[in-house]
Amino acid sequence: MSRAGYAIAEIDHLLPQSLFHEHVIDERNFALSCRICNGAKGNVSLLRENENAKDMLTNQRAKLIERAREHIADYMKDYDKNWRRATEILEGVWWKTKP
């Protein structure tokens, strides 16, 4: 990672602090993320029913990371759709105001 990349990275918690207090300081719960992806993931629990948090962090951390990536990708699809719509609206207003 470049120095610039490191400067914009944030520490994300695979298992959110608000839901999994006991794993907040476990280094296996940390992942580097950009601000946008960290915000997109938010406080989403990546665990499925009957999965043990400690076991997932210890033995299946890659699976948690993949789930985070999938969640962020889904979030960004909606974000991109909304951004395109907002851009269309703003461009339409802007073009109507040009002489």
C-alpha positions in Angstrom: 0.0 0.0 0.0 1.3 3.5 -0.8 1.7 6.2 1.8 -1.3 8.0 0.3 -3.4 4.9 0.4 -2.5 4.4 4.0 -3.4 8.0 4.8 -7.0 7.6 3.6 -7.5 4.1 5.1 -9.6 3.6 8.2 -9.8 0.7 10.6 -13.1 -1.1 10.1 -14.5 -3.7 12.5 -15.7 -6.8 10.6 -18.1 -7.3 13.5 -19.4 -3.9 14.5 -18.4 -2.4 17.8 -22.0 -1.6 18.6 -23.1 -5.2 18.4 -20.0 -7.2 19.4 -18.4 -5.3 22.3 -16.3 -8.3 23.4 -14.5 -8.4 20.1 -13.8 -4.7 19.6 -10.1 -5.0 20.5 -9.5 -8.4 18.9 -7.0 -7.6 16.0 -8.7 -10.3 13.9 -11.8 -8.0 13.9 -9.9 -5.2 12.2 -9.7 -4.6 8.5 -8.4 -1.6 6.5 -11.1 0.1 4.6 -11.6 3.4 2.8 -14.0 5.9 4.4 -16.7 5.3 1.9 -16.6 1.5 2.2 -16.4 1.7 6.0 -19.5 3.9 6.0 -21.3 1.6 3.5 -20.7 -1.4 5.7 -21.9 0.5 8.8 -23.2 -1.5 11.7 -24.2 -4.6 9.6 -23.7 -7.9 11.3 -22.0 -10.3 8.9 -22.8 -13.3 11.0 -25.4 -15.8 9.9 -27.8 -17.6 12.3 -26.0 -20.0 14.7 -22.5 -18.7 13.7 -20.1 -18.1 16.6 -18.4 -14.7 16.4 -15.1 -15.8 17.9 -15.0 -18.9 15.7 -15.7 -16.8 12.6 -13.0 -14.3 13.4 -10.5 -17.1 14.2 -11.2 -19.7 11.6 -13.3 -18.1 8.8 -12.2 -14.5 8.7 -11.9 -14.6 4.9 -15.6 -15.5 4.8 -16.5 -12.4 6.9 -14.4 -10.2 4.6 -16.1 -11.6 1.5 -19.5 -10.9 3.1 -18.4 -7.4 3.8 -17.4 -6.9 0.2 -20.7 -8.3 -1.1 -22.7 -6.0 1.3 -20.6 -2.9 0.2 -21.1 -3.8 -3.5 -24.9 -4.0 -3.0 -24.9 -0.7 -1.2 -22.9 0.9 -3.9 -25.3 -0.2 -6.6 -28.1 1.6 -4.9 -25.8 4.6 -4.2 -24.7 4.8 -7.8 -28.3 4.6 -9.0 -29.3 7.4 -6.7 -26.3 9.4 -7.7 -27.1 9.1 -11.4 -30.8 10.1 -10.8 -29.6 13.1 -8.7 -27.2 14.1 -11.5 -30.0 13.9 -14.1 -32.2 16.1 -12.0 -29.5 18.7 -11.4 -28.4 18.7 -15.0 -32.0 19.2 -16.1 -32.5 22.1 -13.8 -29.1 23.6 -14.8 -29.8 23.3 -18.5 -33.3 24.9 -18.1 -31.7 27.9 -16.4 -29.1 28.6 -19.1 -30.0 31.4 -21.5 
